[in-house]
Amino acid sequence: MASNHRHPAAPPPQGPRPAADQPEDQNPPPAPARESRHKSGRGAGQEPGQLPLDFGHRPAASRDDLIESDGLAGALGLIDSWPHWPSPVVILAGPTGSGKSHLASIWVDKSGAVPVDLNADAAAAMAVAARGPVLIEDVDRGALNEADLFHLINTVRANGTALMMTSRLWPASWPVTLADLVSRLKAATTVEIGEPDDALLAQLLVKLFADRQIDAEQRVIAYLVSRMERSLATAVALVARLDALALARQSKISLRLAAEVLEEMDRGAV
C-alpha cells in the first residue's frame, strides 16, 4: 500500500529519540513506512505541537503537471494553438486558484513570453512588448492605468507580438472608462475558467499533496472533497494546513486530522 509519508530529506538525528516516539529498547523494530512520516528529516527534533517553519512549496506548473478538465479545455486549446491565435490579446478570466497562473506559466514556456508590470515600469513593458510576447498577471488587482494598458495593447498590435492577461473578472467588469481601451478589450479573446468539479478537485488535492511528497489516502481525499469549499484556493490552504499540523504532531494525515482542519476553516481560523 502506498504510504502517507514524506520521504526524509536527511537521515534522522543520532542518539536516543524521545520516549513518546520510541520505547527504550536497544534494538527496536523498524516502524512501518506509514508511521515514519514527520519523525525524521524536516520534522525531526521538534517538540510535539510545535508548528514547523514553513520553507514553502513551489507547485509543479509544467504542461505535464496540468490536470485537464472540461473547465480548462478552452484555455488549454488556445495555449496549445500558439502562435495561431484569433487575436493578439488573450485574457484568461476565472476565480482565485482556478489555474490561471498554471496556464500562463505553460504559455510562457511555450512562447518565451516575458512577465511585465505596467505599474512598476510602463516604459520597460512597452519596450519588451515591441520585441516579443508579454504576460500580465492579475491585471484586475490594484490600480489600473488605462492609458498605459491601451498603449501596451497598441504596441503589441503594431509589432505583431502578443499579450496574455489573467484576471479574476471579465474585462466588462473592470473599472475602465477610456473608450478606446474598452474597444481594444472587446476585440480581445477572453476565455473563462470555472471552479473545479468533484473529479478535478480530487485530482488537484492529490497533486497538491504530491508537491509536498505526501501520498494521501484515497478515503482522506474523498472526505475532503465531499466537505470542503469548491475552490482551488481552499484546496491549497487546506493541504498546507494539514501538512503543517501533521509535521508538528509527527503524525500521518488521517480522517480525524482532516475533520479538525475542515472545522478550523469553517470557523475562519485558517
Backbone torsions as a table, in degrees:
resi	resn	phi	psi	omega
1	MET	NA	137.4	177.4
2	ALA	-63.9	141.7	-176.7
3	SER	-91.9	160.6	-178.9
4	ASN	-101.6	50.4	-171.3
5	HIS	-134.8	149.0	169.7
6	ARG	-85.3	134.5	176.3
7	HIS	-67.9	134.6	-176.6
8	PRO	-57.3	135.6	178.4
9	ALA	-78.5	-21.0	-178.2
10	ALA	-148.8	156.4	179.1
11	PRO	-62.2	150.6	-179.7
12	PRO	-62.6	152.8	-179.2
13	PRO	-61.8	148.4	178.7
14	GLN	-74.1	159.4	176.8
15	GLY	96.1	172.2	-178.1
16	PRO	-65.4	145.9	177.4
17	ARG	-94.7	162.5	-179.5
18	PRO	-58.0	150.3	-177.5
19	ALA	-59.7	-30.8	-178.6
20	ALA	-67.8	-23.5	-178.3
21	ASP	-91.8	-31.3	-169.9
22	GLN	-153.9	132.0	176.6
23	PRO	-66.3	157.9	179.6
24	GLU	-75.9	100.0	-176.9
25	ASP	-145.5	134.5	-177.5
26	GLN	-63.4	-36.9	-179.4
27	ASN	-133.7	71.6	-179.1
28	PRO	-65.7	146.2	178.1
29	PRO	-66.9	148.6	179.5
30	PRO	-64.4	140.7	178.9
31	ALA	-73.1	148.7	175.2
32	PRO	-58.0	151.0	-176.4
33	ALA	-55.0	-38.6	-176.2
34	ARG	-64.7	-29.7	-177.2
35	GLU	-88.7	-3.4	-176.4
36	SER	-82.5	-12.3	-176.3
37	ARG	-63.7	136.4	176.4
38	HIS	71.1	8.1	178.2
39	LYS	-106.7	3.6	173.5
40	SER	-152.0	176.4	180.0
41	GLY	68.5	-129.8	-170.7
42	ARG	-63.4	-32.4	-176.1
43	GLY	-91.5	0.1	-174.6
44	ALA	-68.5	143.7	173.7
45	GLY	81.6	5.0	-179.2
46	GLN	-88.6	148.1	171.5
47	GLU	-73.4	140.6	178.2
48	PRO	-54.8	135.0	178.4
49	GLY	89.4	-8.9	-179.8
50	GLN	-85.3	121.4	-179.2
51	LEU	-69.1	132.0	-179.6
52	PRO	-72.5	161.2	173.6
53	LEU	-65.6	142.0	179.8
54	ASP	-91.1	106.4	180.0
55	PHE	-87.2	-2.5	177.6
56	GLY	82.4	151.7	178.2
57	HIS	-137.1	118.4	-179.4
58	ARG	-86.1	114.4	179.8
59	PRO	-62.7	141.4	175.2
60	ALA	-67.0	130.6	-171.8
61	ALA	-133.3	32.1	177.5
62	SER	-88.3	174.7	178.0
63	ARG	-62.3	-39.9	-179.1
64	ASP	-68.0	-25.3	-178.4
65	ASP	-82.8	-12.2	-176.2
66	LEU	-71.5	130.8	174.7
67	ILE	-92.3	110.6	-173.8
68	GLU	-79.4	147.5	177.7
69	SER	-153.7	169.9	178.8
70	ASP	-60.2	-35.3	-178.2
71	GLY	-66.7	-22.5	-179.1
72	LEU	-102.1	-5.0	-171.9
73	ALA	-59.1	-43.6	-178.3
74	GLY	-63.0	-47.2	-179.1
75	ALA	-67.1	-40.9	-179.0
76	LEU	-67.2	-39.3	177.4
77	GLY	-62.3	-38.3	179.1
78	LEU	-66.1	-42.7	179.6
79	ILE	-65.3	-42.1	179.8
80	ASP	-65.7	-24.3	-178.6
81	SER	-84.2	-4.6	179.0
82	TRP	-53.7	138.6	4.9
83	PRO	-93.9	15.1	-176.4
84	HIS	-89.2	68.1	-178.9
85	TRP	-90.2	150.1	177.7
86	PRO	-69.4	-21.9	176.6
87	SER	-150.8	156.6	-176.3
88	PRO	-75.0	-12.0	-179.1
89	VAL	-117.2	125.3	-179.8
90	VAL	-124.4	137.5	179.2
91	ILE	-122.6	122.8	173.7
92	LEU	-97.4	116.3	-176.2
93	ALA	-115.6	129.6	178.7
94	GLY	-177.3	164.5	-176.8
95	PRO	-66.9	164.9	177.7
96	THR	-54.7	132.2	178.0
97	GLY	79.9	11.9	-176.6
98	SER	-83.8	-3.5	178.2
99	GLY	108.1	8.3	-178.4
100	LYS	-60.4	-45.8	-177.4
101	SER	-66.2	-37.3	177.7
102	HIS	-63.2	-46.4	178.9
103	LEU	-63.4	-41.3	178.6
104	ALA	-62.9	-38.9	178.5
105	SER	-63.9	-38.7	177.4
106	ILE	-62.5	-42.5	-179.9
107	TRP	-66.8	-38.9	177.5
108	VAL	-59.9	-44.4	179.2
109	ASP	-63.7	-38.0	-176.4
110	LYS	-75.6	-39.9	-171.4
111	SER	-101.3	-16.9	-173.7
112	GLY	77.0	19.7	-179.5
113	ALA	-62.6	152.4	-179.1
114	VAL	-112.5	124.9	174.7
115	PRO	-66.3	135.8	179.6
116	VAL	-130.9	160.5	179.6
117	ASP	-132.3	106.7	-178.3
118	LEU	-63.0	-36.5	-177.7
119	ASN	-70.5	-27.8	-179.0
120	ALA	-81.4	-44.1	-177.8
121	ASP	-159.8	90.0	-177.1
122	ALA	-64.5	-39.7	-178.1
123	ALA	-63.3	-42.5	178.6
124	ALA	-64.7	-39.3	179.0
125	ALA	-62.1	-41.3	178.8
126	MET	-63.1	-42.5	-178.1
127	ALA	-64.2	-41.9	179.3
128	VAL	-66.4	-42.0	-178.4
129	ALA	-66.0	-25.3	178.5
130	ALA	-73.7	-20.2	-177.0
131	ARG	-99.8	-24.8	-176.3
132	GLY	-174.6	-178.3	-176.4
133	PRO	-66.5	148.8	-178.8
134	VAL	-134.0	159.6	-179.3
135	LEU	-128.2	135.2	170.3
136	ILE	-122.7	117.9	178.6
137	GLU	-96.3	148.0	176.8
138	ASP	52.8	50.3	-175.9
139	VAL	-64.9	-22.6	-177.9
140	ASP	-86.2	-2.5	178.2
141	ARG	-91.0	139.7	178.1
142	GLY	74.5	-167.6	-177.6
143	ALA	-73.2	139.5	178.0
144	LEU	-111.4	112.2	177.4
145	ASN	-83.4	100.9	-172.6
146	GLU	-63.6	-39.8	-178.8
147	ALA	-64.5	-43.3	-179.6
148	ASP	-64.9	-42.0	179.4
149	LEU	-65.6	-40.1	177.5
150	PHE	-59.7	-46.2	-179.5
151	HIS	-68.2	-33.9	178.1
152	LEU	-65.0	-44.6	178.5
153	ILE	-62.3	-40.9	177.9
154	ASN	-63.9	-38.5	177.9
155	THR	-62.2	-43.3	178.5
156	VAL	-62.0	-47.0	-178.2
157	ARG	-65.0	-40.8	-176.6
158	ALA	-69.4	-29.6	-175.4
159	ASN	-103.9	4.0	176.7
160	GLY	68.1	28.8	177.9
161	THR	-101.1	-151.8	-176.5
162	ALA	-151.1	155.9	178.7
163	LEU	-135.5	127.6	169.6
164	MET	-112.6	135.8	175.0
165	MET	-125.4	143.8	173.3
166	THR	-113.0	147.9	-175.2
167	SER	-157.0	149.3	173.3
168	ARG	-77.4	-22.5	-174.6
169	LEU	-117.2	153.2	171.8
170	TRP	-66.5	148.4	-179.3
171	PRO	-54.0	-31.1	179.8
172	ALA	-63.2	-19.8	179.9
173	SER	-95.4	-3.5	177.7
174	TRP	-71.8	147.4	-179.3
175	PRO	-78.3	64.8	-176.4
176	VAL	-101.5	129.4	178.6
177	THR	-116.4	-16.3	-179.4
178	LEU	-73.1	114.9	-173.4
179	ALA	-58.7	-40.5	-179.2
180	ASP	-64.4	-37.1	178.6
181	LEU	-69.5	-40.2	176.8
182	VAL	-55.9	-43.0	179.6
183	SER	-63.5	-43.5	179.5
184	ARG	-64.1	-39.5	-179.1
185	LEU	-69.4	-34.3	176.5
186	LYS	-64.9	-29.7	-179.6
187	ALA	-81.8	-11.2	-179.5
188	ALA	-74.7	159.0	174.5
189	THR	-91.8	116.1	-179.1
190	THR	-109.4	129.6	-179.5
191	VAL	-120.0	127.7	-179.4
192	GLU	-91.2	139.4	174.8
193	ILE	-119.1	123.5	-176.3
194	GLY	-94.9	-178.9	176.0
195	GLU	-71.0	154.9	-178.3
196	PRO	-74.4	150.4	172.1
197	ASP	-86.8	-179.0	-175.4
198	ASP	-59.0	-45.0	-176.7
199	ALA	-63.9	-43.8	179.3
200	LEU	-67.4	-40.7	-179.4
201	LEU	-61.4	-40.4	177.8
202	ALA	-62.6	-44.3	179.2
203	GLN	-64.3	-37.2	179.5
204	LEU	-66.7	-40.2	176.7
205	LEU	-61.2	-43.9	178.1
206	VAL	-58.7	-43.7	-180.0
207	LYS	-65.4	-43.0	-179.5
208	LEU	-63.7	-40.0	175.0
209	PHE	-65.1	-42.7	-179.1
210	ALA	-62.9	-35.6	175.7
211	ASP	-58.3	-25.7	178.0
212	ARG	-101.6	14.9	178.4
213	GLN	61.3	38.6	178.7
214	ILE	-118.2	128.9	176.1
215	ASP	-102.4	91.0	-174.6
216	ALA	-75.0	145.5	178.1
217	GLU	-67.4	146.0	-178.7
218	GLN	-63.2	-33.3	-180.0
219	ARG	-67.8	-31.5	176.0
220	VAL	-69.4	-43.3	177.8
221	ILE	-59.0	-47.9	-178.8
222	ALA	-62.5	-38.4	179.4
223	TYR	-63.5	-44.9	-179.3
224	LEU	-65.3	-45.6	-177.5
225	VAL	-60.0	-37.9	-175.5
226	SER	-76.2	-11.6	-173.6
227	ARG	-126.2	-13.0	-174.0
228	MET	-87.9	164.1	173.9
229	GLU	-65.9	143.1	-174.2
230	ARG	-81.5	69.7	176.5
231	SER	-151.9	151.4	178.6
232	LEU	-71.7	-31.1	177.7
233	ALA	-61.5	-40.4	177.6
234	THR	-65.5	-40.1	179.3
235	ALA	-60.0	-42.8	179.4
236	VAL	-62.5	-47.6	-179.7
237	ALA	-64.4	-38.7	-178.1
238	LEU	-64.8	-48.2	-179.9
239	VAL	-64.1	-40.9	179.3
240	ALA	-62.0	-42.7	-179.1
241	ARG	-68.1	-42.0	178.1
242	LEU	-61.5	-43.6	179.7
243	ASP	-63.4	-43.8	-179.1
244	ALA	-62.6	-45.0	-179.5
245	LEU	-67.4	-40.7	179.5
246	ALA	-64.5	-38.6	176.3
247	LEU	-64.8	-45.7	-177.9
248	ALA	-62.3	-37.4	-176.9
249	ARG	-94.6	-2.7	-178.1
250	GLN	53.0	51.4	-177.6
251	SER	-133.3	169.9	176.4
252	LYS	-83.4	167.4	176.2
253	ILE	-86.9	105.2	-173.5
254	SER	-110.1	173.9	175.5
255	LEU	-62.3	-37.6	179.9
256	ARG	-64.4	-43.1	178.5
257	LEU	-66.5	-39.2	177.8
258	ALA	-60.5	-43.2	179.5
259	ALA	-63.9	-38.4	-180.0
260	GLU	-64.2	-44.2	-178.3
261	VAL	-69.6	-39.0	176.5
262	LEU	-61.4	-39.1	177.9
263	GLU	-65.0	-41.1	176.1
264	GLU	-58.7	-44.1	-178.2
265	MET	-68.3	-34.5	176.1
266	ASP	-63.4	-35.0	179.4
267	ARG	-80.8	-8.0	-177.1
268	GLY	79.0	20.7	-177.5
269	ALA	-84.2	-9.4	179.8
270	VAL	-116.6	NA	NA
